[in-house]
Amino acid sequence: MDIRFLIVGAPFIIAFFYTLFWLKRWGAFDSSIDNHPKKMTMKNEQSGRDLIIENIFLTKN
């Protein structure tokens, strides 16, 4: 292996493991916490869509 590959790739490898360290510390990989519902549903989903469509077509001159 050429030393240039190690010099160029080392910061990316360090950043990858540093990110994994913080994700593990914050509990991103903890599967024992299962407070989230399996399926998220929005109430008044249809009225929200109508409002977004209205906002798209209403322009100020």
N, C-alpha and C positions, 0 to 999 in steps of 0.2 A: 504494500500500500504506500502510495506516495504521501509525503508529509504535507503537501499542499492541500490535499483533500481533507486532512484532519484540521488544518488551520482554518480553512473556509467553513467546514461543517461544524466545528466545535461550538460556536455560539448558538446555532440552531438546536444542537443536541442538549446543551445546557438549558436553553429556554424551554424545551419540551419537558424535561424532567422537573424543572422548577414549576411549570404550570401544573404538572401532575401532582407535585407535592402540595401545592395550595388547594387544588381541587379535593384531594384526599383530606386535607386538614379542615376544609369547610364542610365536609360530609357529602360530597357529590357521589361517592361510590358506596355509601351506606345504604344497603338494601333493607335494613330492618325498619327504617322509617317509611311507612306506607300510608300516609295521611291523605294523599291525593286521590281523588276519585279516578276510576279507570276511564270514564268518558266525561268530558266537560261539555255541558250544554249551556247555551245562552238563553236567558229569558228575553222575550220581546225581540227575537232575532229578526222577524220580518219588518218591524217598524224601524229598526236601526238601518236596515238595508235601504229602505225607502228614503230615509233622511240623507244617507250618503249620496244616493243618486240625485236627489234634489240639490244638494250642495255642488255637485259637479256641473249641473246645467244652469244654475243661477250665477250669472257673472255680473259684476258691477262695471258700469261704463264711466 
